[in-house]
Amino acid sequence: MRAGLPDPAQYEPTLPGPVFAAHFHLSGEPTGPYTYGRDSNPTWTRLERAIGELESPEPPGGHGTPHGDAREGAAGESAPAAETLVFASGMAAISAVLFSQLRAGDAVVLPDDGYQALPLVREQLIAYGIEVRTAPTGGDAQLDVLDGARLLWIETPSNPGLDVCDVRRLADAAHARGALVAVDNTLATPLGQRPLDLGADFSVASGTKQLTGHGDILLGYVTGRDAELMATVRRWRKIVGAIPGPMEAWLAHRSLATLPLRVDRQNANALALAEALRTRAEVTGLRYPGLPDDPSYEIAQKQMRRFGCVVSFELPSRARAERFLAALRLVDDATSFGGVRSTAERRGRWGGDAVAESFIRFSAGAEDPEDLVADVLRALDESKN
């Protein structure tokens, strides 16, 4: 609710509006926090501090860890215990970590069941002379291909299959072999999982999804506690200019205030939906980490505080899946996930995911749970023929 807000000032807004500036008054040496709009912006600073407080809450009695003038903020508040950098999209954040940390001759371990844009990233990494190894998320299979790697990339829960791996176990093993660890925390959000507390060097996410929750912002971020590592990511952002607009950053910060409310309702709806789908004979391959009989539940309940808003399952055929989606009234047939309005899609239409043609990725919104479940069950009934 109050993460990243400036100290109270009489007659000033509690959340100052976006700062639209390409340059700032700058006499003498450029040593202050704001010099040029590609490097820093007060609106970013507030959002970055807020996300940092969520990803790595300051320990009781602590005072944060300063990371330089640009992270101190206009009002001089202390920085959170971790540094965050915001980007124009989730893919910009992912690319910043990978391409700032890897060089020709390095090896990187990626999940082979992660976000569908990762195969494109793999092609580019190989073109730059970087060895790419892949393994499934489930069963901590990435452990088997860690030796000699420079970086381990984890996505848990995986999108769209919802497998979960043991972040602490993988991070410890990677560090023992001299590798860095980055975790894609998009699906869990900082309220569901804190990768840095589990040993990761970087927590990376698309803020487009549940973090902002309204389907109207493209945003990404990287959070880390090591100032030297984060400096290399900051340098990459400066070089490629993958920066968010101030309006997007302000809207994202505004949206954070409702994150706990949205997440709790959406997660409860996802669990209610998953439990209802268990009763349907035509539904197979049902996955939700919050179900006690889900293959991921044992690990998820140890390292996650909330299990996410996404449920996945299969229907008997592609045609049945398309009829089901067309019959839904409260659910939009749209891609992405994490919005306050439920969405669902036949994920195979995009390519890039190793899923069946009838695979459904369902993102539970914040609708009335009885209405949402009733709509889904009705659509299943209507789509039989």
C-alpha positions as CSV (number, residue, x, y, z in Angstrom):
1,M,0.0,0.0,0.0
2,R,2.8,2.4,0.9
3,A,5.8,0.9,-0.9
4,G,7.9,3.4,-2.6
5,L,5.9,6.5,-1.6
6,P,7.8,9.7,-0.7
7,D,7.8,11.0,2.8
8,P,4.6,13.0,3.6
9,A,4.9,16.6,2.6
10,Q,2.1,19.1,3.4
11,Y,-0.1,19.9,0.4
12,E,1.8,17.5,-1.9
13,P,0.2,14.4,-3.5
14,T,0.7,11.1,-1.7
15,L,1.8,9.6,-5.0
16,P,3.3,12.4,-7.2
17,G,2.4,12.3,-10.8
18,P,4.6,11.1,-13.6
19,V,7.6,13.2,-14.5
20,F,7.9,13.7,-18.2
21,A,11.4,14.9,-18.9
22,A,14.1,14.0,-21.4
23,H,16.6,16.2,-19.5
24,F,17.0,18.0,-16.2
25,H,18.6,21.2,-15.0
26,L,22.2,20.2,-14.7
27,S,25.0,22.7,-13.9
28,G,28.5,21.7,-13.0
29,E,29.5,18.1,-12.7
30,P,26.7,15.5,-13.4
31,T,26.8,13.8,-10.0
32,G,23.2,14.1,-9.0
33,P,20.4,11.5,-9.3
34,Y,18.7,12.8,-12.4
35,T,20.7,13.9,-15.4
36,Y,19.1,12.5,-18.6
37,G,15.9,10.7,-19.2
38,R,17.4,7.4,-20.5
39,D,19.4,7.0,-17.3
40,S,17.0,7.8,-14.5
41,N,13.6,9.4,-13.7
42,P,11.9,10.2,-10.4
43,T,8.9,8.2,-11.4
44,W,11.0,5.1,-12.0
45,T,12.8,5.6,-8.7
46,R,9.6,5.4,-6.7
47,L,8.4,2.3,-8.6
48,E,11.8,0.7,-8.3
49,R,11.9,1.3,-4.6
50,A,8.4,-0.1,-4.2
51,I,9.2,-3.3,-6.2
52,G,12.4,-3.7,-4.2
53,E,10.5,-3.5,-1.0
54,L,8.2,-6.3,-2.2
55,E,10.9,-8.6,-3.6
56,S,13.3,-8.1,-0.7
57,P,11.6,-6.5,2.4
58,E,13.9,-4.8,4.8
59,P,14.7,-6.9,7.8
60,P,13.3,-5.7,11.1
61,G,15.4,-2.9,12.5
62,G,17.3,-2.6,9.2
63,H,17.9,0.5,7.2
64,G,18.3,-0.8,3.7
65,T,21.4,-0.9,1.5
66,P,22.1,2.3,-0.5
67,H,23.0,1.8,-4.1
68,G,24.0,5.2,-5.2
69,D,22.4,8.6,-5.7
70,A,19.9,7.6,-8.3
71,R,18.4,5.1,-5.9
72,E,18.2,7.5,-3.0
73,G,15.2,9.4,-4.3
74,A,14.1,13.0,-4.3
75,A,13.1,13.0,-0.7
76,G,16.3,11.3,0.5
77,E,14.6,8.2,1.8
78,S,16.8,5.2,2.4
79,A,16.9,2.5,-0.4
80,P,15.3,-0.9,0.1
81,A,17.4,-3.9,0.9
82,A,17.7,-4.7,-2.9
83,E,18.0,-2.7,-6.0
84,T,15.4,-2.8,-8.8
85,L,15.6,-1.6,-12.4
86,V,12.5,-1.2,-14.4
87,F,12.3,-1.9,-18.2
88,A,9.9,-1.4,-21.1
89,S,8.7,-5.0,-21.0
90,G,9.3,-8.4,-19.4
91,M,11.4,-9.5,-22.3
92,A,13.6,-6.4,-22.0
93,A,14.3,-7.4,-18.4
94,I,15.0,-11.0,-19.3
95,S,17.3,-9.9,-22.1
96,A,19.1,-7.4,-19.9
97,V,20.1,-10.1,-17.4
98,L,21.1,-12.7,-20.0
99,F,23.1,-10.4,-22.3
100,S,24.7,-8.4,-19.5
101,Q,26.0,-11.5,-17.8
102,L,27.0,-13.8,-20.6
103,R,29.9,-13.7,-23.1
104,A,31.0,-15.8,-26.0
105,G,32.2,-19.1,-24.7
106,D,29.9,-19.1,-21.7
107,A,27.2,-21.7,-21.0
108,V,23.7,-20.9,-19.8
109,V,21.0,-23.3,-18.6
110,L,17.5,-22.5,-19.6
111,P,14.2,-24.4,-18.9
112,D,12.9,-26.2,-22.0
113,D,9.3,-25.7,-20.8
114,G,9.4,-22.0,-20.0
115,Y,7.9,-18.9,-21.6
116,Q,7.3,-19.3,-25.3
117,A,9.7,-16.5,-26.3
118,L,12.7,-18.3,-24.8
119,P,13.4,-20.3,-28.0
120,L,13.9,-17.0,-29.7
121,V,16.3,-16.0,-27.0
122,R,18.1,-19.3,-27.3
123,E,18.7,-18.7,-31.0
124,Q,20.2,-15.3,-30.3
125,L,22.4,-16.6,-27.5
126,I,23.8,-19.3,-29.8
127,A,24.4,-16.7,-32.5
128,Y,26.6,-14.8,-30.0
129,G,28.7,-17.9,-29.3
130,I,27.0,-18.9,-26.0
131,E,26.3,-22.5,-25.3
132,V,22.7,-23.1,-24.4
133,R,21.6,-26.2,-22.4
134,T,18.0,-26.9,-21.6
135,A,16.2,-29.2,-19.1
136,P,12.6,-29.4,-17.8
137,T,11.6,-27.4,-14.7
138,G,10.0,-30.4,-12.9
139,G,12.1,-32.7,-10.8
140,D,14.9,-30.1,-10.6
141,A,16.2,-31.6,-13.9
142,Q,18.4,-28.5,-14.5
143,L,20.7,-29.9,-11.9
144,D,22.0,-32.4,-14.4
145,V,23.3,-29.8,-16.8
146,L,24.8,-27.3,-14.5
147,D,28.5,-28.2,-14.6
148,G,30.6,-25.4,-16.2
149,A,27.6,-23.0,-16.7
150,R,27.9,-19.3,-16.1
151,L,24.2,-18.7,-15.5
152,L,21.2,-20.8,-14.5
153,W,17.8,-19.5,-15.6
154,I,14.8,-20.8,-13.6
155,E,11.1,-20.2,-14.3
156,T,8.9,-21.4,-11.4
157,P,6.0,-22.0,-11.7
158,S,6.7,-22.6,-15.3
159,N,4.5,-21.0,-17.9
160,P,2.2,-22.6,-19.1
161,G,2.8,-26.1,-17.6
162,L,2.9,-24.9,-14.0
163,D,5.7,-27.2,-12.9
164,V,7.7,-26.1,-9.8
165,C,11.3,-26.6,-8.9
166,D,13.2,-26.3,-5.7
167,V,14.8,-22.8,-6.0
168,R,17.0,-23.2,-2.9
169,R,18.3,-26.5,-4.0
170,L,19.1,-25.3,-7.5
171,A,20.6,-22.0,-6.3
172,D,22.9,-23.8,-3.8
173,A,24.1,-26.2,-6.5
174,A,24.6,-23.5,-9.0
175,H,26.6,-21.3,-6.7
176,A,28.7,-24.3,-5.6
177,R,29.7,-24.6,-9.3
178,G,30.3,-20.9,-9.7
179,A,27.1,-20.1,-11.6
180,L,24.8,-17.2,-11.2
181,V,21.1,-17.8,-10.7
182,A,18.1,-15.8,-12.1
183,V,14.5,-16.7,-11.4
184,D,11.6,-15.6,-13.5
185,N,9.1,-14.6,-10.8
186,T,6.3,-13.4,-13.1
187,L,3.7,-16.0,-12.3
188,A,4.2,-16.1,-8.5
189,T,4.7,-12.3,-8.0
190,P,6.7,-11.1,-4.9
191,L,3.6,-11.8,-2.8
192,G,3.8,-15.5,-3.8
193,Q,7.5,-16.1,-3.8
194,R,10.7,-14.2,-3.0
195,P,13.6,-15.7,-5.2
196,L,16.3,-13.6,-3.5
197,D,15.4,-15.1,-0.1
198,L,15.7,-18.5,-1.7
199,G,19.2,-17.8,-2.9
200,A,18.8,-16.3,-6.4
201,D,21.0,-13.5,-7.6
202,F,18.3,-12.0,-9.7
203,S,14.5,-11.9,-9.5
204,V,13.1,-11.0,-12.9
205,A,9.5,-10.5,-14.0
206,S,7.1,-9.1,-16.4
207,G,5.1,-6.4,-14.7
208,T,2.6,-6.7,-17.5
209,K,0.9,-9.5,-15.8
210,Q,-0.4,-9.8,-12.2
211,L,1.9,-7.3,-10.7
212,T,0.0,-4.4,-12.4
213,G,-3.1,-6.5,-13.1
214,H,-5.2,-4.5,-15.5
215,G,-3.8,-5.6,-18.9
216,D,-2.9,-2.1,-19.9
217,I,0.8,-1.7,-19.2
218,L,3.9,-3.3,-20.7
219,L,6.6,-3.4,-18.1
220,G,9.5,-5.5,-16.8
221,Y,11.9,-5.4,-13.9
222,V,15.1,-6.9,-12.5
223,T,15.8,-7.0,-8.7
224,G,19.1,-8.0,-7.1
225,R,21.1,-7.5,-3.9
226,D,24.6,-7.5,-5.4
227,A,25.4,-3.9,-6.4
228,E,28.1,-4.9,-8.9
229,L,25.9,-7.3,-10.7
230,M,23.1,-4.8,-10.8
231,A,25.5,-2.2,-12.2
232,T,26.1,-4.4,-15.3
233,V,22.3,-4.7,-15.8
234,R,21.9,-1.0,-15.4
235,R,24.7,-0.4,-18.0
236,W,22.9,-2.8,-20.4
237,R,19.6,-0.8,-20.0
238,K,21.5,2.4,-20.7
239,I,23.1,0.9,-23.9
240,V,19.9,-0.5,-25.4
241,G,17.5,2.1,-24.1
242,A,14.9,-0.4,-23.0
243,I,13.3,2.0,-20.6
244,P,9.6,2.4,-19.6
245,G,7.7,5.5,-20.2
246,P,7.0,7.6,-17.1
247,M,3.2,7.2,-17.5
248,E,3.6,3.4,-17.5
249,A,5.8,3.5,-14.5
250,W,3.3,5.7,-12.6
251,L,0.3,3.5,-13.5
252,A,2.3,0.5,-12.4
253,H,3.0,2.1,-9.0
254,R,-0.6,3.1,-8.6
255,S,-1.7,-0.4,-9.3
256,L,0.6,-1.9,-6.6
257,A,-1.7,-0.6,-3.9
258,T,-4.3,-3.2,-4.8
259,L,-1.9,-6.1,-5.4
260,P,-2.7,-8.0,-2.2
261,L,-6.4,-7.6,-2.7
262,R,-6.2,-8.7,-6.3
263,V,-3.8,-11.6,-5.7
264,D,-5.8,-13.0,-2.8
265,R,-9.1,-13.0,-4.8
266,Q,-7.5,-14.3,-8.0
267,N,-5.7,-17.1,-6.2
268,A,-8.8,-18.1,-4.4
269,N,-10.7,-18.1,-7.6
270,A,-8.0,-20.2,-9.3
271,L,-8.2,-22.8,-6.5
272,A,-12.0,-22.9,-6.6
273,L,-11.9,-23.3,-10.4
274,A,-9.3,-26.1,-10.2
275,E,-11.4,-27.9,-7.6
276,A,-14.4,-27.7,-9.8
277,L,-12.6,-28.9,-12.9
278,R,-11.4,-32.0,-11.0
279,T,-15.0,-33.2,-11.1
280,R,-15.2,-33.1,-14.9
281,A,-14.5,-36.2,-16.9
282,E,-13.6,-34.3,-20.1
283,V,-10.9,-32.4,-18.3
284,T,-7.4,-34.0,-18.3
285,G,-3.9,-32.9,-17.3
286,L,-5.3,-30.4,-14.8
287,R,-2.5,-28.5,-13.1
288,Y,-2.6,-26.0,-10.3
289,P,0.2,-25.9,-7.7
290,G,-2.3,-25.2,-4.9
291,L,-4.1,-28.5,-5.3
292,P,-2.8,-31.0,-2.7
293,D,-2.6,-33.8,-5.3
294,D,-0.7,-31.6,-7.9
295,P,2.8,-32.9,-8.7
296,S,4.2,-29.5,-7.7
297,Y,2.3,-29.1,-4.5
298,E,5.0,-30.5,-2.1
299,I,7.7,-28.1,-3.3
300,A,5.3,-25.2,-3.9
301,Q,3.9,-25.2,-0.4
302,K,7.4,-25.0,1.0
303,Q,8.7,-22.1,-1.0
304,M,5.6,-20.2,-2.0
305,R,3.2,-18.2,0.1
306,R,0.6,-18.0,-2.7
307,F,0.2,-20.3,-5.7
308,G,-0.8,-18.0,-8.5
309,C,-3.8,-17.2,-10.6
310,V,-3.2,-19.6,-13.5
311,V,-4.8,-23.0,-14.0
312,S,-4.0,-25.2,-17.0
313,F,-5.8,-28.3,-18.4
314,E,-6.7,-30.1,-21.6
315,L,-10.0,-30.9,-23.3
316,P,-10.6,-33.9,-25.6
317,S,-9.9,-32.0,-28.9
318,R,-8.9,-28.7,-30.4
319,A,-12.5,-28.2,-31.6
320,R,-13.8,-28.8,-28.1
321,A,-11.4,-26.4,-26.7
322,E,-12.4,-23.7,-29.2
323,R,-16.1,-24.3,-28.5
324,F,-15.5,-24.0,-24.8
325,L,-13.7,-20.7,-25.2
326,A,-16.4,-19.3,-27.4
327,A,-19.1,-20.3,-24.9
328,L,-17.6,-18.4,-22.0
329,R,-19.4,-15.2,-21.0
330,L,-17.3,-13.9,-18.1
331,V,-13.9,-14.9,-19.5
332,D,-12.1,-13.1,-22.4
333,D,-10.4,-15.2,-25.0
334,A,-7.1,-13.4,-24.8
335,T,-3.5,-14.0,-24.2
336,S,-1.3,-13.0,-21.2
337,F,-2.5,-13.6,-17.6
338,G,-2.9,-11.9,-14.2
339,G,-5.6,-9.4,-15.1
340,V,-8.6,-8.6,-12.8
341,R,-10.8,-9.9,-15.6
342,S,-10.4,-13.7,-16.3
343,T,-8.9,-14.7,-19.5
344,A,-8.3,-18.1,-21.2
345,E,-6.8,-19.2,-24.4
346,R,-5.9,-22.3,-26.4
347,R,-2.2,-21.9,-25.9
348,G,-1.1,-24.0,-28.8
349,R,-2.2,-21.4,-31.3
350,W,1.0,-19.4,-30.8
351,G,3.6,-22.2,-31.3
352,G,6.7,-22.3,-29.1
353,D,5.1,-24.2,-26.2
354,A,5.2,-28.0,-26.0
355,V,1.5,-28.4,-25.4
356,A,-1.4,-30.2,-26.9
357,E,-3.7,-28.4,-29.4
358,S,-6.5,-28.7,-26.8
359,F,-4.4,-27.2,-24.0
360,I,-6.1,-24.3,-22.1
361,R,-4.3,-21.8,-20.0
362,F,-6.8,-20.1,-17.8
363,S,-6.1,-17.0,-15.8
364,A,-8.5,-16.4,-12.9
365,G,-9.6,-12.9,-12.4
366,A,-11.3,-11.1,-9.5
367,E,-14.9,-11.9,-10.4
368,D,-17.4,-13.4,-7.9
369,P,-16.1,-16.9,-7.4
370,E,-19.5,-18.6,-7.8
371,D,-20.2,-16.7,-11.0
372,L,-16.9,-17.6,-12.4
373,V,-17.1,-21.3,-11.7
374,A,-20.7,-21.4,-12.9
375,D,-19.7,-19.8,-16.2
376,V,-16.9,-22.3,-16.8
377,L,-19.0,-25.3,-15.9
378,R,-21.8,-24.0,-18.2
379,A,-19.3,-23.5,-21.0
380,L,-18.1,-27.0,-20.6
381,D,-21.6,-28.3,-20.9
382,E,-22.5,-26.2,-23.9
383,S,-19.3,-27.2,-25.7
384,K,-20.0,-30.9,-25.7
385,N,-21.6,-30.9,-29.1
